[in-house]
């Protein structure tokens, strides 16, 4: 069967395409050289591109990016199948069982009041699953992947710690902590402490900023992404105005750059 023919079924066709790409006899030389480690960065990249497509609001682009992300799942499953570990259908069966198990209020008799109640039940269920895997050494922070973006991982670690009561009761306490961390960073700079000490204080400040985002029910990663876009938009306005009236940005004095920046903010 030609995997590109419609009657193969779209999922089956995709699996066959992947098999062909990894076929030692006539497959793609680049695909044959890949392994889990070399493909993992592409998997992360495709996930980010899905998020960007969602942000852009283009359904066609989102459809295409979701296909690229699905291909990453198929890729990893094919490499696992070659090692005799599992195949794509095993991946599907595992997630099917997990979703049914974690939604007893949908597929069983459990009752949840609202989305917040469901989130608590979901986290409790996940904690029980982790504990079953290793009863002797399981802890609240187990299972938070190290490969996550730092902001995402920080927020997950903080959320886990909060379950044990290690948390501020309200955002105001986090704001006070933020000021404390800022003062410590300022002191480290003024005392000319070693660069490593200054960087450590800055890391503590960032970690506390993430904690404040969590207390405000905000996604720290999304907030910084939005801030990046805002900065990029305003900076481009500065560049455009500078080209029209002053020349290159790099040739302007700091006070003129500040005026351009404030003007760009005002134009929004």
KETOR-713371 format. One line per field, with one value per residue (C-alpha): residue number from 1; chain; x, y, z. Coordinates in Angstrom, 3 decimals, m for minus. Example, Ala and Ser with C-alpha at 12.3 -4.5 7.8 and 13.67 -1.06 7.14 Angstrom:
! residues 2
zami = (1, 2) $
kemar = (A, A) $
c1 = (12.300, 13.670) $
c2 = (m4.500, m1.060) $
c3 = (7.800, 7.140) $
! end
This chain:
! residues 268
zami = (1, 2, 3, 4, 5, 6, 7, 8, 9, 10, 11, 12, 13, 14, 15, 16, 17, 18, 19, 20, 21, 22, 23, 24, 25, 26, 27, 28, 29, 30, 31, 32, 33, 34, 35, 36, 37, 38, 39, 40, 41, 42, 43, 44, 45, 46, 47, 48, 49, 50, 51, 52, 53, 54, 55, 56, 57, 58, 59, 60, 61, 62, 63, 64, 65, 66, 67, 68, 69, 70, 71, 72, 73, 74, 75, 76, 77, 78, 79, 80, 81, 82, 83, 84, 85, 86, 87, 88, 89, 90, 91, 92, 93, 94, 95, 96, 97, 98, 99, 100, 101, 102, 103, 104, 105, 106, 107, 108, 109, 110, 111, 112, 113, 114, 115, 116, 117, 118, 119, 120, 121, 122, 123, 124, 125, 126, 127, 128, 129, 130, 131, 132, 133, 134, 135, 136, 137, 138, 139, 140, 141, 142, 143, 144, 145, 146, 147, 148, 149, 150, 151, 152, 153, 154, 155, 156, 157, 158, 159, 160, 161, 162, 163, 164, 165, 166, 167, 168, 169, 170, 171, 172, 173, 174, 175, 176, 177, 178, 179, 180, 181, 182, 183, 184, 185, 186, 187, 188, 189, 190, 191, 192, 193, 194, 195, 196, 197, 198, 199, 200, 201, 202, 203, 204, 205, 206, 207, 208, 209, 210, 211, 212, 213, 214, 215, 216, 217, 218, 219, 220, 221, 222, 223, 224, 225, 226, 227, 228, 229, 230, 231, 232, 233, 234, 235, 236, 237, 238, 239, 240, 241, 242, 243, 244, 245, 246, 247, 248, 249, 250, 251, 252, 253, 254, 255, 256, 257, 258, 259, 260, 261, 262, 263, 264, 265, 266, 267, 268) $
kemar = (A, A, A, A, A, A, A, A, A, A, A, A, A, A, A, A, A, A, A, A, A, A, A, A, A, A, A, A, A, A, A, A, A, A, A, A, A, A, A, A, A, A, A, A, A, A, A, A, A, A, A, A, A, A, A, A, A, A, A, A, A, A, A, A, A, A, A, A, A, A, A, A, A, A, A, A, A, A, A, A, A, A, A, A, A, A, A, A, A, A, A, A, A, A, A, A, A, A, A, A, A, A, A, A, A, A, A, A, A, A, A, A, A, A, A, A, A, A, A, A, A, A, A, A, A, A, A, A, A, A, A, A, A, A, A, A, A, A, A, A, A, A, A, A, A, A, A, A, A, A, A, A, A, A, A, A, A, A, A, A, A, A, A, A, A, A, A, A, A, A, A, A, A, A, A, A, A, A, A, A, A, A, A, A, A, A, A, A, A, A, A, A, A, A, A, A, A, A, A, A, A, A, A, A, A, A, A, A, A, A, A, A, A, A, A, A, A, A, A, A, A, A, A, A, A, A, A, A, A, A, A, A, A, A, A, A, A, A, A, A, A, A, A, A, A, A, A, A, A, A, A, A, A, A, A, A, A, A, A, A, A, A, A, A, A, A, A, A) $
c1 = (0.000, 1.199, 0.998, 0.090, m3.128, m6.291, m7.624, m4.691, m6.420, m4.670, m3.169, m2.083, m0.639, 1.384, 2.734, 3.744, 5.434, 7.469, 8.406, 9.578, 11.678, 13.437, 13.736, 17.439, 16.800, 15.916, 14.931, 16.003, 19.708, 19.025, 16.090, 18.087, 20.821, 18.464, 17.850, 15.750, 18.293, 18.707, 14.957, 13.949, 14.865, 12.626, 9.777, 10.102, 10.348, 7.169, 5.301, 6.329, 5.223, 1.795, 1.594, 2.609, m0.054, m2.675, m1.519, m1.730, m5.336, m4.890, m6.789, m4.926, m1.551, m2.664, m3.797, m0.420, 1.564, m0.490, 0.356, 4.050, 3.723, 1.851, 4.664, 7.076, 5.020, 5.034, 8.793, 9.554, 7.142, 8.826, 12.278, 10.906, 9.317, 12.660, 14.137, 11.260, 10.010, 6.556, 4.756, 2.403, m0.684, 0.777, 1.192, m2.466, m3.651, m1.658, m3.090, m6.617, m6.357, m4.841, m7.546, m10.339, m8.644, m8.104, m11.676, m13.822, m16.406, m16.901, m16.335, m17.342, m19.449, m17.249, m18.600, m16.716, m18.225, m16.283, m13.044, m11.048, m12.334, m11.412, m7.892, m7.408, m8.726, m6.448, m3.351, m4.280, m4.695, m1.345, 0.330, m1.123, 0.189, 3.673, 3.586, 2.649, 5.702, 8.122, 6.565, 9.928, 11.294, 8.361, 8.108, 5.943, 8.502, 8.964, 8.015, 8.508, 10.597, 13.980, 13.631, 10.733, 11.360, 12.669, 9.638, 7.217, 9.210, 9.492, 5.730, 5.120, 7.609, 5.964, 2.510, 3.654, 5.242, 2.050, 0.156, 2.158, 1.292, 4.680, 3.222, 2.048, m1.657, m2.060, m0.207, 0.810, 3.219, 4.892, 5.205, 6.994, 9.296, 9.905, 11.047, 13.284, 14.924, 15.348, 17.039, 19.389, 20.291, 20.920, 23.136, 25.112, 25.756, 26.680, 29.015, 30.633, 30.051, 31.412, 29.485, 28.187, 26.615, 24.976, 23.605, 22.243, 20.393, 18.998, 17.813, 16.016, 14.334, 13.145, 11.875, 9.846, 8.413, 7.164, 5.618, 3.757, 2.432, 1.154, m0.618, m2.283, m3.456, m1.236, 1.087, 4.597, 5.769, 2.849, 3.397, 7.024, 6.113, 3.612, 6.228, 8.666, 6.103, 5.314, 8.996, 9.555, 6.543, 7.610, 11.248, 10.262, 8.271, 11.391, 13.482, 10.957, 10.750, 14.521, 15.000, 12.485, 13.797, 17.213, 19.065, 20.410, 19.392, 22.966, 24.025, 21.540, 22.244, 20.549, 18.181, 16.955, 16.508, 14.393, 12.217, 11.724, 10.788, 8.248, 6.804, 6.481, 4.634, 2.341, 1.501, 0.062) $
c2 = (0.000, 3.475, 5.359, 8.542, 7.028, 8.166, 4.629, 3.879, 5.968, 9.177, 7.800, 4.530, 6.447, 8.630, 5.588, 3.998, 7.188, 7.207, 3.553, 4.273, 7.209, 4.962, 1.932, 0.921, m0.082, 3.070, 5.296, 8.906, 9.124, 12.043, 10.340, 7.139, 8.985, 10.421, 9.171, 10.310, 12.896, 14.469, 14.638, 15.983, 19.625, 19.459, 18.158, 21.145, 23.519, 22.149, 22.522, 26.171, 26.666, 25.289, 27.844, 30.604, 29.511, 29.645, 33.136, 34.164, 32.975, 31.422, 28.088, 26.871, 27.539, 25.849, 22.779, 22.553, 23.027, 20.398, 18.016, 18.766, 18.068, 14.820, 13.768, 14.164, 11.694, 9.267, 9.733, 8.861, 5.929, 4.543, 4.712, 3.027, 0.310, m0.360, m0.984, m3.296, m0.939, 0.124, 1.383, 4.201, 2.196, 1.545, 5.298, 5.811, 3.036, 4.435, 7.938, 6.525, 4.635, 7.620, 10.035, 7.678, 7.033, 10.735, 11.711, 9.541, 12.355, 11.789, 8.043, 6.973, 8.003, 10.721, 14.266, 17.568, 20.981, 23.081, 23.406, 24.326, 21.241, 19.128, 20.592, 19.590, 16.095, 15.819, 16.787, 14.411, 11.580, 12.340, 12.383, 8.956, 7.654, 8.958, 7.428, 4.026, 4.111, 4.460, 4.374, 4.529, 7.738, 9.604, 13.283, 16.257, 17.588, 14.279, 14.139, 17.810, 17.446, 19.157, 19.855, 22.275, 25.972, 27.450, 29.679, 26.794, 24.480, 27.091, 27.570, 23.817, 23.372, 26.191, 24.746, 21.375, 22.936, 24.894, 21.631, 21.015, 24.486, 25.957, 29.144, 32.672, 33.017, 35.999, 37.854, 40.678, 38.364, 37.537, 41.251, 41.760, 38.859, 40.372, 43.612, 41.634, 39.831, 43.116, 44.672, 41.682, 42.022, 45.762, 45.086, 42.447, 44.937, 47.792, 45.547, 44.338, 40.723, 38.028, 37.676, 34.269, 35.723, 38.517, 36.020, 33.874, 36.852, 37.669, 34.067, 34.330, 37.510, 35.812, 32.811, 35.100, 36.916, 33.552, 32.895, 36.203, 35.239, 31.963, 33.791, 36.030, 32.951, 33.966, 31.876, 33.295, 31.938, 33.577, 36.848, 37.024, 36.023, 38.899, 41.263, 40.143, 40.873, 44.272, 45.210, 44.052, 46.035, 49.246, 48.896, 48.550, 51.771, 53.436, 52.180, 53.400, 56.874, 57.096, 56.243, 58.904, 61.713, 60.988, 58.179, 55.033, 54.273, 53.417, 57.004, 58.598, 59.791, 57.991, 60.888, 60.893, 57.112, 57.501, 60.113, 57.823, 54.979, 57.075, 58.258, 54.671, 53.773, 56.756, 55.747, 52.479) $
c3 = (0.000, m0.822, 2.503, 0.695, m0.678, 1.160, 1.699, 3.997, 6.663, 7.787, 10.998, 9.415, 6.471, 8.841, 10.675, 7.380, 6.211, 9.416, 8.951, 5.422, 6.564, 9.115, 6.819, 6.643, 3.034, 1.144, 4.043, 4.571, 5.588, 7.966, 9.681, 10.076, 11.948, 14.576, 18.100, 21.062, 22.180, 18.761, 18.092, 21.526, 20.702, 17.610, 19.766, 22.098, 19.144, 17.585, 20.885, 21.030, 17.440, 18.356, 21.166, 18.755, 16.252, 19.004, 19.873, 16.217, 15.938, 12.475, 12.337, 9.231, 10.821, 14.047, 12.102, 10.371, 13.581, 15.408, 12.575, 13.040, 16.757, 16.107, 13.798, 16.712, 18.758, 15.842, 15.433, 19.055, 18.982, 15.847, 17.436, 20.567, 18.426, 16.756, 20.207, 21.140, 23.869, 22.665, 19.581, 18.681, 19.601, 23.054, 23.498, 22.586, 24.898, 27.834, 27.441, 26.993, 30.281, 32.044, 30.913, 31.971, 35.310, 36.016, 35.163, 37.456, 37.497, 33.755, 33.372, 36.891, 39.853, 41.371, 41.653, 41.348, 41.999, 39.518, 37.544, 40.654, 42.474, 39.460, 39.416, 43.050, 42.343, 39.282, 41.255, 44.065, 41.578, 39.949, 43.369, 44.119, 40.797, 41.573, 45.043, 43.606, 41.357, 44.265, 47.720, 49.497, 48.003, 46.480, 47.339, 46.432, 43.953, 42.133, 38.491, 37.579, 34.391, 34.394, 30.674, 31.198, 30.577, 33.824, 34.436, 33.894, 36.139, 38.892, 38.914, 39.066, 41.916, 43.850, 43.264, 44.583, 47.683, 48.344, 48.757, 51.945, 53.225, 52.277, 50.852, 51.597, 52.387, 50.049, 47.253, 49.595, 51.362, 48.059, 47.229, 50.555, 49.733, 46.307, 47.940, 50.309, 47.392, 45.520, 48.566, 48.818, 45.150, 45.572, 48.610, 46.709, 43.909, 46.254, 48.284, 45.053, 45.978, 43.608, 40.329, 41.356, 44.502, 42.519, 39.990, 42.816, 44.276, 40.849, 40.496, 43.849, 42.614, 39.432, 41.392, 43.637, 40.588, 39.345, 42.747, 42.545, 39.115, 40.578, 43.396, 40.824, 38.870, 35.959, 33.799, 34.299, 30.944, 29.143, 30.994, 29.933, 26.393, 26.306, 27.713, 25.005, 22.306, 23.827, 23.987, 20.421, 19.175, 20.913, 19.916, 16.267, 16.603, 17.998, 15.099, 12.549, 14.083, 14.413, 10.737, 9.720, 11.934, 13.441, 11.701, 13.305, 16.900, 17.814, 17.078, 19.478, 23.020, 25.931, 26.642, 23.034, 23.125, 26.266, 24.575, 21.589, 23.921, 25.801, 22.494, 21.296, 24.500, 24.038, 20.469, 21.777) $
! end
